[in-house]
Amino acid sequence: MAIVKWTPFNAIDDMDRFFDGGWMPMVTPRVMAPALDVYEDQDHVIVETPLVGIDPAKVNIEIEDNVLNISGQSEHKSEVDDQNYYRKEVRYGAFHRAVALPKAVVGEQATASYKDGILTISIPKAEAAKPKKITVKAS
């Protein structure tokens, strides 16, 4: 690798390439990371993510050490030549998202449902993570 003297103009070009995604293919293949909503109710941690147009049977969900991993593949079914596009913003291919869960959970009892393009994962909280009510006894 050749040593190149740093100049501000090279840095600007490098930043443009970085934000345009020019550096990403050299580092790792492009993998989509779907947005997540993570919230809780009394007994569960609930995760919702939009996976519109993705076959739910091709989605992998794993929970290990209170980390939720969602991965899968979306397929491009159009046969339009890339050169005929005016804009190409819809991404196809592999997706992956990992998130540390905010509470201790029982991953083996998690359930997942898919409705209207939204994947909802409900994971029961571990007993240790549930709030305990302690009553004060007066004497």
Secondary structure, 3 states (H helix, E strand, C coil): CCCCCCCHHHHHHHHHHHHCCCCHHHHCCCCECCCCEEEECCCEEEEEEECCCCCHHHEEEEEECCEEEEEEEECCCCCCCHHHCCCCCCCCEEEEEEEECCCCECHHHCEEEEECCEEEEEEEECHHHCCCCCCCCCC
